[in-house]
Amino acid sequence: MLLVLCTAAAGDWRCRARRQLLYEVAANAEWRAIMRTRHCLTASCLDTPTESAWATLYMHGSELNFLNKTSLTRYESYTPPVDPGGWTC
């Protein structure tokens, strides 16, 4: 509907303003969706190419970086060692 009105009034400054407003609303909605998913790492988590990315993330990364990368907390990712002597067959 808005496109039809803008086409009819081509060159009108109000039409350009409406298009700009629609663009800003769409861009704002997209930005909010991206920020809601939080799939981004901060620069403090980056490592050198010679180091293991997972080890660096676990040892030096923040809780937020670890959570974003693995969807786990450090407590959940810890599994205690299993004692094979306690098994019976």
C-alpha positions in Angstrom: 0.0 0.0 0.0 2.8 2.4 1.0 4.7 1.5 -2.2 1.7 2.3 -4.3 1.3 5.7 -2.7 5.0 6.4 -3.0 4.9 5.5 -6.7 2.0 7.8 -7.3 3.9 10.6 -5.6 7.3 10.0 -7.1 9.8 12.6 -6.2 7.9 13.7 -3.2 10.1 14.3 -0.1 7.5 12.8 2.1 7.8 9.6 0.1 11.5 9.5 0.6 11.1 10.1 4.3 8.6 7.2 4.6 11.0 4.9 2.8 13.8 6.0 5.1 11.6 5.4 8.1 10.7 1.9 6.9 14.4 1.1 6.3 15.3 2.3 9.8 12.5 0.2 11.4 13.6 -2.9 9.5 17.3 -2.3 10.4 16.5 -1.8 14.0 14.4 -5.0 14.1 17.3 -7.0 12.5 19.8 -5.5 15.0 17.6 -6.5 17.9 17.2 -10.1 16.6 21.0 -10.4 16.3 21.6 -9.0 19.8 19.0 -11.3 21.2 20.7 -14.4 19.9 24.1 -13.3 21.3 26.1 -15.3 18.9 29.2 -13.2 19.1 32.6 -13.5 20.8 34.5 -10.6 22.3 38.1 -9.7 21.2 39.5 -10.9 24.5 38.6 -14.5 23.6 40.8 -14.5 20.4 44.0 -16.5 20.5 47.1 -17.0 18.5 47.0 -19.5 15.6 49.5 -21.8 17.4 47.2 -22.4 20.4 44.2 -24.7 20.7 41.1 -22.6 20.4 39.1 -24.7 22.8 41.8 -24.8 25.4 42.3 -21.0 25.2 38.6 -20.4 25.4 38.3 -22.7 28.5 41.4 -21.3 30.3 41.3 -17.6 29.4 37.8 -16.9 28.0 35.0 -15.2 30.0 31.9 -17.0 31.1 29.9 -15.2 28.4 32.3 -16.3 25.6 32.3 -19.9 26.9 28.5 -19.9 27.1 28.1 -18.4 23.6 30.5 -20.9 22.0 29.3 -24.1 23.8 25.9 -23.3 25.3 27.2 -24.8 28.5 28.6 -23.3 31.7 32.0 -24.4 33.0 30.3 -26.4 35.8 28.1 -28.3 33.3 31.1 -29.2 31.1 33.1 -30.7 33.9 32.7 -34.5 34.1 34.5 -36.2 37.0 36.8 -39.1 36.0 35.4 -42.6 36.2 37.0 -45.1 38.4 37.3 -48.3 36.3 38.0 -50.4 39.4 34.5 -49.9 40.6 32.9 -51.7 37.6 31.6 -55.2 37.9 30.8 -57.5 35.0 
